[in-house]
Amino acid sequence: MPPALARALSRNARVKRAFEGLAPSRQKEILQYLYALKTQESLERNVKKVIRYIERILRK
């Protein structure tokens, strides 16, 4: 797991539980996408998007 995502998940236990509750294939897809990013800036930006995505799932 990219350290930026690990930090973001550690700040919000609810989001972390939701991420861990995703299907393993979905988790893998997210992690592969984040690992493919080339710059730290794009990684940070996309980690925020992942967190927002998980928060939207929690609202449903």
HTML snippet that shows the backbone in 3Dmol.js (N, CA, C, O; Angstrom):
<script src="https://3Dmol.org/build/3Dmol-min.js"></script>
<div id="view" style="width:600px;height:400px;position:relative"></div>
<script>
const pdb = `
ATOM      1  N   MET A   1       0.857  -1.176   0.000  1.00  0.00           N
ATOM      2  CA  MET A   1       0.000   0.000   0.000  1.00  0.00           C
ATOM      3  C   MET A   1       0.898   1.233   0.000  1.00  0.00           C
ATOM      4  O   MET A   1       1.851   1.311   0.775  1.00  0.00           O
ATOM      5  N   PRO A   2       0.594   2.194  -0.868  1.00  0.00           N
ATOM      6  CA  PRO A   2       1.381   3.428  -0.873  1.00  0.00           C
ATOM      7  C   PRO A   2       1.294   4.114   0.500  1.00  0.00           C
ATOM      8  O   PRO A   2       0.217   4.181   1.093  1.00  0.00           O
ATOM      9  N   PRO A   3       2.419   4.618   0.996  1.00  0.00           N
ATOM     10  CA  PRO A   3       2.411   5.273   2.306  1.00  0.00           C
ATOM     11  C   PRO A   3       1.396   6.409   2.405  1.00  0.00           C
ATOM     12  O   PRO A   3       0.817   6.625   3.470  1.00  0.00           O
ATOM     13  N   ALA A   4       1.173   7.129   1.321  1.00  0.00           N
ATOM     14  CA  ALA A   4       0.210   8.239   1.356  1.00  0.00           C
ATOM     15  C   ALA A   4      -1.201   7.724   1.635  1.00  0.00           C
ATOM     16  O   ALA A   4      -1.955   8.352   2.378  1.00  0.00           O
ATOM     17  N   LEU A   5      -1.554   6.602   1.052  1.00  0.00           N
ATOM     18  CA  LEU A   5      -2.875   6.023   1.305  1.00  0.00           C
ATOM     19  C   LEU A   5      -2.941   5.471   2.722  1.00  0.00           C
ATOM     20  O   LEU A   5      -3.956   5.636   3.399  1.00  0.00           O
ATOM     21  N   ALA A   6      -1.904   4.835   3.170  1.00  0.00           N
ATOM     22  CA  ALA A   6      -1.874   4.304   4.542  1.00  0.00           C
ATOM     23  C   ALA A   6      -2.050   5.427   5.557  1.00  0.00           C
ATOM     24  O   ALA A   6      -2.783   5.274   6.534  1.00  0.00           O
ATOM     25  N   ARG A   7      -1.379   6.557   5.328  1.00  0.00           N
ATOM     26  CA  ARG A   7      -1.527   7.708   6.239  1.00  0.00           C
ATOM     27  C   ARG A   7      -2.956   8.221   6.237  1.00  0.00           C
ATOM     28  O   ARG A   7      -3.529   8.496   7.291  1.00  0.00           O
ATOM     29  N   ALA A   8      -3.529   8.348   5.041  1.00  0.00           N
ATOM     30  CA  ALA A   8      -4.896   8.868   4.929  1.00  0.00           C
ATOM     31  C   ALA A   8      -5.891   7.931   5.617  1.00  0.00           C
ATOM     32  O   ALA A   8      -6.819   8.390   6.282  1.00  0.00           O
ATOM     33  N   LEU A   9      -5.700   6.635   5.459  1.00  0.00           N
ATOM     34  CA  LEU A   9      -6.608   5.684   6.095  1.00  0.00           C
ATOM     35  C   LEU A   9      -6.426   5.660   7.605  1.00  0.00           C
ATOM     36  O   LEU A   9      -7.389   5.449   8.342  1.00  0.00           O
ATOM     37  N   SER A  10      -5.207   5.871   8.069  1.00  0.00           N
ATOM     38  CA  SER A  10      -4.971   5.845   9.513  1.00  0.00           C
ATOM     39  C   SER A  10      -5.606   7.044  10.210  1.00  0.00           C
ATOM     40  O   SER A  10      -5.861   7.005  11.413  1.00  0.00           O
ATOM     41  N   ARG A  11      -5.858   8.101   9.457  1.00  0.00           N
ATOM     42  CA  ARG A  11      -6.493   9.295  10.038  1.00  0.00           C
ATOM     43  C   ARG A  11      -7.998   9.130  10.201  1.00  0.00           C
ATOM     44  O   ARG A  11      -8.630   9.891  10.933  1.00  0.00           O
ATOM     45  N   ASN A  12      -8.582   8.131   9.517  1.00  0.00           N
ATOM     46  CA  ASN A  12     -10.031   7.966   9.555  1.00  0.00           C
ATOM     47  C   ASN A  12     -10.352   6.474   9.635  1.00  0.00           C
ATOM     48  O   ASN A  12     -10.335   5.774   8.622  1.00  0.00           O
ATOM     49  N   ALA A  13     -10.642   5.998  10.834  1.00  0.00           N
ATOM     50  CA  ALA A  13     -10.881   4.572  11.050  1.00  0.00           C
ATOM     51  C   ALA A  13     -12.105   4.076  10.284  1.00  0.00           C
ATOM     52  O   ALA A  13     -12.116   2.944   9.800  1.00  0.00           O
ATOM     53  N   ARG A  14     -13.111   4.897  10.174  1.00  0.00           N
ATOM     54  CA  ARG A  14     -14.338   4.508   9.460  1.00  0.00           C
ATOM     55  C   ARG A  14     -14.046   4.253   7.992  1.00  0.00           C
ATOM     56  O   ARG A  14     -14.515   3.267   7.423  1.00  0.00           O
ATOM     57  N   VAL A  15     -13.274   5.138   7.377  1.00  0.00           N
ATOM     58  CA  VAL A  15     -12.915   4.981   5.967  1.00  0.00           C
ATOM     59  C   VAL A  15     -11.995   3.772   5.804  1.00  0.00           C
ATOM     60  O   VAL A  15     -12.096   3.042   4.818  1.00  0.00           O
ATOM     61  N   LYS A  16     -11.111   3.564   6.756  1.00  0.00           N
ATOM     62  CA  LYS A  16     -10.208   2.408   6.682  1.00  0.00           C
ATOM     63  C   LYS A  16     -11.004   1.107   6.708  1.00  0.00           C
ATOM     64  O   LYS A  16     -10.735   0.198   5.922  1.00  0.00           O
ATOM     65  N   ARG A  17     -11.981   1.014   7.609  1.00  0.00           N
ATOM     66  CA  ARG A  17     -12.816  -0.188   7.668  1.00  0.00           C
ATOM     67  C   ARG A  17     -13.577  -0.383   6.364  1.00  0.00           C
ATOM     68  O   ARG A  17     -13.728  -1.509   5.890  1.00  0.00           O
ATOM     69  N   ALA A  18     -14.057   0.717   5.782  1.00  0.00           N
ATOM     70  CA  ALA A  18     -14.790   0.621   4.520  1.00  0.00           C
ATOM     71  C   ALA A  18     -13.863   0.149   3.391  1.00  0.00           C
ATOM     72  O   ALA A  18     -14.266  -0.664   2.559  1.00  0.00           O
ATOM     73  N   PHE A  19     -12.630   0.655   3.363  1.00  0.00           N
ATOM     74  CA  PHE A  19     -11.670   0.219   2.351  1.00  0.00           C
ATOM     75  C   PHE A  19     -11.390  -1.276   2.510  1.00  0.00           C
ATOM     76  O   PHE A  19     -11.360  -2.020   1.530  1.00  0.00           O
ATOM     77  N   GLU A  20     -11.188  -1.700   3.741  1.00  0.00           N
ATOM     78  CA  GLU A  20     -10.921  -3.108   4.000  1.00  0.00           C
ATOM     79  C   GLU A  20     -12.136  -3.975   3.674  1.00  0.00           C
ATOM     80  O   GLU A  20     -11.997  -5.170   3.413  1.00  0.00           O
ATOM     81  N   GLY A  21     -13.325  -3.374   3.688  1.00  0.00           N
ATOM     82  CA  GLY A  21     -14.551  -4.100   3.361  1.00  0.00           C
ATOM     83  C   GLY A  21     -14.826  -4.203   1.877  1.00  0.00           C
ATOM     84  O   GLY A  21     -15.713  -4.945   1.455  1.00  0.00           O
ATOM     85  N   LEU A  22     -14.071  -3.463   1.081  1.00  0.00           N
ATOM     86  CA  LEU A  22     -14.232  -3.565  -0.367  1.00  0.00           C
ATOM     87  C   LEU A  22     -13.805  -4.947  -0.828  1.00  0.00           C
ATOM     88  O   LEU A  22     -13.008  -5.615  -0.170  1.00  0.00           O
ATOM     89  N   ALA A  23     -14.334  -5.362  -1.947  1.00  0.00           N
ATOM     90  CA  ALA A  23     -13.922  -6.642  -2.523  1.00  0.00           C
ATOM     91  C   ALA A  23     -12.415  -6.599  -2.774  1.00  0.00           C
ATOM     92  O   ALA A  23     -11.883  -5.561  -3.167  1.00  0.00           O
ATOM     93  N   PRO A  24     -11.735  -7.700  -2.554  1.00  0.00           N
ATOM     94  CA  PRO A  24     -10.283  -7.718  -2.783  1.00  0.00           C
ATOM     95  C   PRO A  24      -9.895  -7.253  -4.186  1.00  0.00           C
ATOM     96  O   PRO A  24      -8.862  -6.609  -4.366  1.00  0.00           O
ATOM     97  N   SER A  25     -10.713  -7.577  -5.165  1.00  0.00           N
ATOM     98  CA  SER A  25     -10.396  -7.139  -6.527  1.00  0.00           C
ATOM     99  C   SER A  25     -10.483  -5.621  -6.654  1.00  0.00           C
ATOM    100  O   SER A  25      -9.696  -5.016  -7.382  1.00  0.00           O
ATOM    101  N   ARG A  26     -11.431  -5.001  -5.953  1.00  0.00           N
ATOM    102  CA  ARG A  26     -11.563  -3.541  -5.986  1.00  0.00           C
ATOM    103  C   ARG A  26     -10.389  -2.885  -5.265  1.00  0.00           C
ATOM    104  O   ARG A  26      -9.851  -1.884  -5.738  1.00  0.00           O
ATOM    105  N   GLN A  27      -9.994  -3.445  -4.126  1.00  0.00           N
ATOM    106  CA  GLN A  27      -8.822  -2.934  -3.415  1.00  0.00           C
ATOM    107  C   GLN A  27      -7.588  -3.006  -4.311  1.00  0.00           C
ATOM    108  O   GLN A  27      -6.810  -2.056  -4.399  1.00  0.00           O
ATOM    109  N   LYS A  28      -7.426  -4.140  -4.965  1.00  0.00           N
ATOM    110  CA  LYS A  28      -6.271  -4.339  -5.844  1.00  0.00           C
ATOM    111  C   LYS A  28      -6.280  -3.327  -6.988  1.00  0.00           C
ATOM    112  O   LYS A  28      -5.239  -2.778  -7.348  1.00  0.00           O
ATOM    113  N   GLU A  29      -7.459  -3.086  -7.555  1.00  0.00           N
ATOM    114  CA  GLU A  29      -7.578  -2.126  -8.651  1.00  0.00           C
ATOM    115  C   GLU A  29      -7.149  -0.726  -8.200  1.00  0.00           C
ATOM    116  O   GLU A  29      -6.419  -0.038  -8.913  1.00  0.00           O
ATOM    117  N   ILE A  30      -7.599  -0.315  -7.027  1.00  0.00           N
ATOM    118  CA  ILE A  30      -7.235   1.005  -6.487  1.00  0.00           C
ATOM    119  C   ILE A  30      -5.735   1.084  -6.241  1.00  0.00           C
ATOM    120  O   ILE A  30      -5.090   2.066  -6.610  1.00  0.00           O
ATOM    121  N   LEU A  31      -5.179   0.046  -5.616  1.00  0.00           N
ATOM    122  CA  LEU A  31      -3.745   0.053  -5.307  1.00  0.00           C
ATOM    123  C   LEU A  31      -2.899   0.048  -6.580  1.00  0.00           C
ATOM    124  O   LEU A  31      -1.892   0.752  -6.650  1.00  0.00           O
ATOM    125  N   GLN A  32      -3.290  -0.730  -7.579  1.00  0.00           N
ATOM    126  CA  GLN A  32      -2.543  -0.748  -8.833  1.00  0.00           C
ATOM    127  C   GLN A  32      -2.562   0.627  -9.489  1.00  0.00           C
ATOM    128  O   GLN A  32      -1.551   1.087 -10.019  1.00  0.00           O
ATOM    129  N   TYR A  33      -3.721   1.278  -9.449  1.00  0.00           N
ATOM    130  CA  TYR A  33      -3.823   2.616 -10.026  1.00  0.00           C
ATOM    131  C   TYR A  33      -2.878   3.581  -9.309  1.00  0.00           C
ATOM    132  O   TYR A  33      -2.155   4.342  -9.952  1.00  0.00           O
ATOM    133  N   LEU A  34      -2.888   3.545  -7.974  1.00  0.00           N
ATOM    134  CA  LEU A  34      -2.041   4.466  -7.227  1.00  0.00           C
ATOM    135  C   LEU A  34      -0.559   4.182  -7.444  1.00  0.00           C
ATOM    136  O   LEU A  34       0.240   5.112  -7.545  1.00  0.00           O
ATOM    137  N   TYR A  35      -0.185   2.907  -7.517  1.00  0.00           N
ATOM    138  CA  TYR A  35       1.224   2.565  -7.742  1.00  0.00           C
ATOM    139  C   TYR A  35       1.705   2.983  -9.135  1.00  0.00           C
ATOM    140  O   TYR A  35       2.900   3.194  -9.340  1.00  0.00           O
ATOM    141  N   ALA A  36       0.786   3.101 -10.082  1.00  0.00           N
ATOM    142  CA  ALA A  36       1.170   3.472 -11.446  1.00  0.00           C
ATOM    143  C   ALA A  36       1.451   4.968 -11.598  1.00  0.00           C
ATOM    144  O   ALA A  36       2.034   5.385 -12.599  1.00  0.00           O
ATOM    145  N   LEU A  37       1.049   5.770 -10.630  1.00  0.00           N
ATOM    146  CA  LEU A  37       1.251   7.214 -10.726  1.00  0.00           C
ATOM    147  C   LEU A  37       2.731   7.545 -10.591  1.00  0.00           C
ATOM    148  O   LEU A  37       3.457   6.904  -9.833  1.00  0.00           O
ATOM    149  N   LYS A  38       3.164   8.550 -11.334  1.00  0.00           N
ATOM    150  CA  LYS A  38       4.593   8.837 -11.419  1.00  0.00           C
ATOM    151  C   LYS A  38       5.087   9.916 -10.464  1.00  0.00           C
ATOM    152  O   LYS A  38       6.245   9.885 -10.047  1.00  0.00           O
ATOM    153  N   THR A  39       4.236  10.862 -10.114  1.00  0.00           N
ATOM    154  CA  THR A  39       4.712  11.955  -9.258  1.00  0.00           C
ATOM    155  C   THR A  39       4.021  11.895  -7.895  1.00  0.00           C
ATOM    156  O   THR A  39       2.911  11.380  -7.760  1.00  0.00           O
ATOM    157  N   GLN A  40       4.696  12.425  -6.915  1.00  0.00           N
ATOM    158  CA  GLN A  40       4.136  12.480  -5.563  1.00  0.00           C
ATOM    159  C   GLN A  40       2.883  13.348  -5.537  1.00  0.00           C
ATOM    160  O   GLN A  40       1.934  13.054  -4.810  1.00  0.00           O
ATOM    161  N   GLU A  41       2.883  14.408  -6.323  1.00  0.00           N
ATOM    162  CA  GLU A  41       1.722  15.299  -6.367  1.00  0.00           C
ATOM    163  C   GLU A  41       0.497  14.571  -6.889  1.00  0.00           C
ATOM    164  O   GLU A  41      -0.594  14.714  -6.337  1.00  0.00           O
ATOM    165  N   SER A  42       0.667  13.790  -7.950  1.00  0.00           N
ATOM    166  CA  SER A  42      -0.483  13.065  -8.489  1.00  0.00           C
ATOM    167  C   SER A  42      -0.936  11.981  -7.521  1.00  0.00           C
ATOM    168  O   SER A  42      -2.129  11.693  -7.423  1.00  0.00           O
ATOM    169  N   LEU A  43      -0.002  11.386  -6.813  1.00  0.00           N
ATOM    170  CA  LEU A  43      -0.360  10.383  -5.820  1.00  0.00           C
ATOM    171  C   LEU A  43      -1.194  11.019  -4.707  1.00  0.00           C
ATOM    172  O   LEU A  43      -2.245  10.491  -4.343  1.00  0.00           O
ATOM    173  N   GLU A  44      -0.743  12.125  -4.176  1.00  0.00           N
ATOM    174  CA  GLU A  44      -1.485  12.806  -3.110  1.00  0.00           C
ATOM    175  C   GLU A  44      -2.885  13.214  -3.588  1.00  0.00           C
ATOM    176  O   GLU A  44      -3.871  13.037  -2.873  1.00  0.00           O
ATOM    177  N   ARG A  45      -2.953  13.752  -4.787  1.00  0.00           N
ATOM    178  CA  ARG A  45      -4.235  14.187  -5.347  1.00  0.00           C
ATOM    179  C   ARG A  45      -5.194  12.998  -5.490  1.00  0.00           C
ATOM    180  O   ARG A  45      -6.375  13.103  -5.161  1.00  0.00           O
ATOM    181  N   ASN A  46      -4.682  11.881  -5.977  1.00  0.00           N
ATOM    182  CA  ASN A  46      -5.534  10.723  -6.208  1.00  0.00           C
ATOM    183  C   ASN A  46      -5.862   9.968  -4.926  1.00  0.00           C
ATOM    184  O   ASN A  46      -6.898   9.306  -4.858  1.00  0.00           O
ATOM    185  N   VAL A  47      -5.024  10.048  -3.926  1.00  0.00           N
ATOM    186  CA  VAL A  47      -5.375   9.475  -2.623  1.00  0.00           C
ATOM    187  C   VAL A  47      -6.587  10.213  -2.074  1.00  0.00           C
ATOM    188  O   VAL A  47      -7.493   9.595  -1.514  1.00  0.00           O
ATOM    189  N   LYS A  48      -6.607  11.526  -2.232  1.00  0.00           N
ATOM    190  CA  LYS A  48      -7.769  12.301  -1.785  1.00  0.00           C
ATOM    191  C   LYS A  48      -9.020  11.861  -2.527  1.00  0.00           C
ATOM    192  O   LYS A  48     -10.096  11.781  -1.934  1.00  0.00           O
ATOM    193  N   LYS A  49      -8.893  11.575  -3.814  1.00  0.00           N
ATOM    194  CA  LYS A  49     -10.034  11.103  -4.603  1.00  0.00           C
ATOM    195  C   LYS A  49     -10.513   9.747  -4.105  1.00  0.00           C
ATOM    196  O   LYS A  49     -11.717   9.503  -4.023  1.00  0.00           O
ATOM    197  N   VAL A  50      -9.587   8.874  -3.775  1.00  0.00           N
ATOM    198  CA  VAL A  50      -9.952   7.556  -3.253  1.00  0.00           C
ATOM    199  C   VAL A  50     -10.707   7.708  -1.936  1.00  0.00           C
ATOM    200  O   VAL A  50     -11.718   7.042  -1.716  1.00  0.00           O
ATOM    201  N   ILE A  51     -10.221   8.573  -1.071  1.00  0.00           N
ATOM    202  CA  ILE A  51     -10.884   8.794   0.217  1.00  0.00           C
ATOM    203  C   ILE A  51     -12.300   9.334  -0.007  1.00  0.00           C
ATOM    204  O   ILE A  51     -13.246   8.883   0.639  1.00  0.00           O
ATOM    205  N   ARG A  52     -12.446  10.296  -0.919  1.00  0.00           N
ATOM    206  CA  ARG A  52     -13.789  10.827  -1.224  1.00  0.00           C
ATOM    207  C   ARG A  52     -14.691   9.739  -1.793  1.00  0.00           C
ATOM    208  O   ARG A  52     -15.875   9.683  -1.463  1.00  0.00           O
ATOM    209  N   TYR A  53     -14.143   8.874  -2.645  1.00  0.00           N
ATOM    210  CA  TYR A  53     -14.906   7.767  -3.219  1.00  0.00           C
ATOM    211  C   TYR A  53     -15.426   6.854  -2.107  1.00  0.00           C
ATOM    212  O   TYR A  53     -16.596   6.472  -2.112  1.00  0.00           O
ATOM    213  N   ILE A  54     -14.571   6.510  -1.169  1.00  0.00           N
ATOM    214  CA  ILE A  54     -14.978   5.629  -0.071  1.00  0.00           C
ATOM    215  C   ILE A  54     -16.010   6.324   0.813  1.00  0.00           C
ATOM    216  O   ILE A  54     -16.959   5.687   1.270  1.00  0.00           O
ATOM    217  N   GLU A  55     -15.838   7.604   1.056  1.00  0.00           N
ATOM    218  CA  GLU A  55     -16.819   8.346   1.857  1.00  0.00           C
ATOM    219  C   GLU A  55     -18.183   8.358   1.175  1.00  0.00           C
ATOM    220  O   GLU A  55     -19.210   8.281   1.850  1.00  0.00           O
ATOM    221  N   ARG A  56     -18.207   8.454  -0.151  1.00  0.00           N
ATOM    222  CA  ARG A  56     -19.481   8.402  -0.890  1.00  0.00           C
ATOM    223  C   ARG A  56     -20.129   7.041  -0.710  1.00  0.00           C
ATOM    224  O   ARG A  56     -21.348   6.954  -0.564  1.00  0.00           O
ATOM    225  N   ILE A  57     -19.344   5.987  -0.716  1.00  0.00           N
ATOM    226  CA  ILE A  57     -19.875   4.651  -0.503  1.00  0.00           C
ATOM    227  C   ILE A  57     -20.520   4.559   0.879  1.00  0.00           C
ATOM    228  O   ILE A  57     -21.579   3.953   1.042  1.00  0.00           O
ATOM    229  N   LEU A  58     -19.875   5.163   1.864  1.00  0.00           N
ATOM    230  CA  LEU A  58     -20.394   5.108   3.228  1.00  0.00           C
ATOM    231  C   LEU A  58     -21.714   5.861   3.371  1.00  0.00           C
ATOM    232  O   LEU A  58     -22.537   5.505   4.215  1.00  0.00           O
ATOM    233  N   ARG A  59     -21.923   6.876   2.574  1.00  0.00           N
ATOM    234  CA  ARG A  59     -23.156   7.675   2.663  1.00  0.00           C
ATOM    235  C   ARG A  59     -24.358   6.925   2.112  1.00  0.00           C
ATOM    236  O   ARG A  59     -25.494   7.248   2.459  1.00  0.00           O
ATOM    237  N   LYS A  60     -24.130   5.933   1.262  1.00  0.00           N
ATOM    238  CA  LYS A  60     -25.255   5.209   0.635  1.00  0.00           C
ATOM    239  C   LYS A  60     -25.935   4.307   1.608  1.00  0.00           C
ATOM    240  O   LYS A  60     -26.897   3.627   1.251  1.00  0.00           O
TER     241      LYS A  60
END
`;
const viewer = $3Dmol.createViewer("view");
viewer.addModel(pdb, "pdb");
viewer.setStyle({}, {cartoon: {color: "spectrum"}});
viewer.zoomTo();
viewer.render();
</script>
